[in-house]
Amino acid sequence: MIRNWKKNTIYISIMQVSLLLVNFFLITIISREYGAEVYGEYASSKSISVLIGTAAVMSLALVVTKVLAQKNENSKLMFQNAYSLIIRNLIIAFIILIPLTLLLNRDLPMTVLFLVGFVFNEMIHVALAYYQAKGDFVTSSKQIIIRTMIYGFGAWIIVMQGFSIISLVIFQVMTLFIFFVVAHFSIPKKDIELNSNIDVKNNLQDSGKKMVLTTFSSALISELDIVLLGIFYSGSVLGVLAWARRILEIIFQLFAASLDILFPELSKAESKNEIKSIRSKLIIVFYGSFIIPITFFLFRDFGNTIFVTLLGEEFEMVSEYTYQILFCIPLMVWSRINIIFSRALNFELNLTKTIIFGAVLSYVTYFVMHSIGRNPAVLSIIISQVLIAGLTTYSFRRSYG
């Protein structure tokens, strides 16, 4: 496990660094070229589609990974049936997304496109589950790195040529579709059967209903703040706040993605002592993640100069917002650890109930702070993550002991 852990972690880290750099580059050029108001709409619309999309795809990539890791006799049938379930659920998601988007006064075409892209991305990971179930995160990381580079370069061309923000989102969707095709056809033909099977499909759906609970919980932790910011703020203020919150998310994913290799191992763990041993070692990751906010705090003045140079005077407050909310990173890392453990050990329902309760408390927090607070948005984000980290820890301990 240790040797594989090190090798996989190296490639996953390279993949996440590329994602970090390209995403940072992307939100920077969008913000600078289109302005804070357009970026605020872009970020809010994307967050809504991620939450709806997460429920729609039912975490089938993770379900397929788990089934393949356990060497199920129907392993070859997983891919075809997972794809068809995801497409079916996409139609249902449209029925929910359209009125919700109109209710929250978000851009409908952009939100719909983001949802389609999210679905293609899940289908990519269903295909890449073939490798991840074998403990091979190297192959999947290589494909994602190439996709990320192509997307970043293409996005730069689109923005610099003066095309609309919708054109950029369409390019994203097309890129994800193409790489789904690449990921699927990278699976050896001998290990895949393109036959629809009602029993396999039902089993996938039943497992997905459980698995999606914790995936949706993760999405809530990642996207809830931007959705709530979109409810209470608008215009350029929303763009500046969303930019700072997205930086938090980008850096958080650098830590969180390497934690995902825990899932196949935890799924095969047989003893309580083994689980506790793995969990105790992860405390180092939690404490290590404090390095990021502390470093940014020490160099916040220099950071402000860089942000204003990159984004323009409209984003003057980004540095101040960012150095404060980056202290949420350790909280988000620990919440992700709790989610992964609960998912692998079948405590999804209890954890999801807890996080949904935390989401409700977060909405109340935003409402109260927006009404009476000083610097309400930043404090709302921090308090929200404190609540969720505490609640997920309590839920895991209560479920597992």
C-alpha positions, 0 to 999 in steps of 0.5 A: 500500500505504501509504495502505491500510495507514494507513486499515486500521490506523486501523479495525483499531485502533479495533476492537481498542480496542473488543475490549480494553475489552469483554474487560477489562470482561467478565473483570472483571465475571465475576471480581468477580461469580462469584469467582476460582475460577469465572473460572479454570474459565471461562478454562481451559475456553475455552483448551482449546476454542480449541486444539481449535477452531483445528485443527478449522476449519483456518484456512479463513478465511485460505485463503479470503482468500488464494484471493480475493486471487489472484482464483481462478476458483472464488472464488464457490464458496469460501464454501459449501464452506468452511462445510460443511468447518467444520461437518463438522470440528466433529463430529470435534472433539467426539470429541476434545474430550469425553474431553480435557475429562474428562481435564483435569477441566474443565467439559464443557458450558462447553468444548463451548459455547466450541467451538461459538462458536469455529466460528461465529466462524471462519465469520464470518471466512470471510464477511468474507474477501470484504472483506479479500481486497480490502484492505478491513479497514474493513468487516470492522472495523465489523461486529466493532465492532458485534458487540463492543458488543452482546456487552459490553452483553448480557453485563453484563445477564446477569451483573448479573441473576444468571444463571449463567456458562453462560448467559453463554457461551450468549449468546456463542454466539448472538451469534456465530451471528447475526453470522455470518448478518449477515456472510454476507448482507453479501456481494453476491449476484453474488459468491457461489454456494451450490453444493457442489463436491467439487474446490473442497472438496478444494482448500480442505481441502488448503490448510487442512491447511497453513495451520492449522499456523501458526494452531495455532502462534499459538493455542499461543502465546496459549492454552498458558499458561492450559492449563498453568496449569489443569494445575498450579493450581486454585481461586482461585489459578488464577483470579488467574493466568489473569486476569493472563495474559488481560490479557497476551493482550488487550493483545497482540492490540491489536498483533497484529491490525494485523499481520494486514494483512501477510498479503495483501501478503506473499502477493503479494510476488515478491522477496526484497528486498521481503520483507526490507524489510517485515520490517526495518520491523517491528522498530519494532513490536517495540521499540515494544511495550516501552512497555506493560510499562514503563509498567505497571511504573512505575505498578504500585502504582497498578495494584494499587489499581485491581485490588483495587477492581475485583475485590476482595481475592481478586485482591490478587496480580494487579497483581504478576503482571501487571506481570511477565508483561507483559514477554512482549508484545514476545516474543509480537509477534515470534513473531506476525511470524515466524508471519505471514511463514512462513504467507505464504511457505509455511514452515508445517511447519518453523515448526509443528514448532519451536513444538510443540517449544517447547510441550513445553519449556514443559510441562517448564518448568512442571513443573520450576518448579512443583516447585522454583521461587519464584514458579513460575507467572510465571517459567514464563510468561516462560521459555515465551515466551522459548523460543517467540520464539527458536525461531520466529526460528531457524525462519524464518531457517533456512527463508528465509535 
